[in-house]
């Protein structure tokens, strides 16, 4: 176990009883110190969680990229028929729903 892991475990093991004793018997100093240790545990645990998904070695870029489109011009936009034009092309002799 690394030193940060040991420190986090120590903060949790010492923080919970100190906070419980301080909150139960009115010892404000014990309660504040215990809650500070519990918060330190959460800080160290969150650092470990956020660093767990990061790769340990840097990702090397490919020497010959398979998908390099910087040199190609974008395709021109395609024209789609307007909704009104599509409605005019339909056969109006067939009855539609809701038009009774």
N, C-alpha and C positions, 0 to 999 in steps of 0.2 A: 504494500500500500504506500502511496506517495505521501509526502508531508502534508499536502493540502487535504488529502483524505483523512489523515489522522487528526489534523486540526479540526476539520468539520465534525468528525465523530466526537472529539473531546468537547467541542462547543455544545453539541447536542446533549451529551451525557451530563455535563456540568450545568448547562443552562436550564434544563427542565426542572430538576430538583430545586435549584436556587430560586427560580421564578415561582414554583409552587409553594415553597416555604415562605417567600416574601409576600406572596399574595394571600396566603392562608393566615399568617400571624401578624400581618400589618407591617412587615419590615420593608419599607419603601426601597431602601438601598439594595437589599437582596433581590427584590422584584425587578428593579431596573437593570441590575447587572445580569440577572438570569434571562430577561427578555432580550437584552442586547446580545447575549451569547446565542440565543435561539435565532435571532435575526442574522448573526454572523454565519450560523450554520446554513440558513437559507441562501445567503449570498454566495457562499462557497459551493453549495449544491447546484445553484443556478449556473455558476461559472462552469462547473463540470458538465452539466447537461448541455449547455450551448456549445461547448467545445467538443463534445463527443461526436457530433456529425461532421466535423471538419476533417478533411484528409490530412494525414501526417506528412505526406510528401507532396510537393507541388505538381500540378497537372501540366504536363508538357504539351504545347500545341503541336499539331501534326505538321510534318515537313511539306506534305502535298495535300492540301485540303480538298476533300471530295466535293464540297459544295461551296464554291466561291463565285458569287454573282456580282462582285463589285465592278467587273469589267463589262457586264451586259446591261443594255438599256432596259428599262421596264417595259412590259407589254402594253400596247395601247388598250384603252378601255373598250369593252364590247358593248354594242348597243342592244338594249333589250326592248321589246315592244312595249308600248304604253298600255296600261290596263284598259283604256277606252278603246284602243284599236283592237285589242283581243276580244272585247265584248261585241264590236261591230261585225267581226268575222263569224260569229256564232249564227246558227240557224234559229231564227225567232219563231218558227212555226211550232216547235215543241214546247209544251207547257212546262213551266218551272214551278217548283214548290213555293208555296206562299203567295202565288199570284192569282188565286181563285177569286 
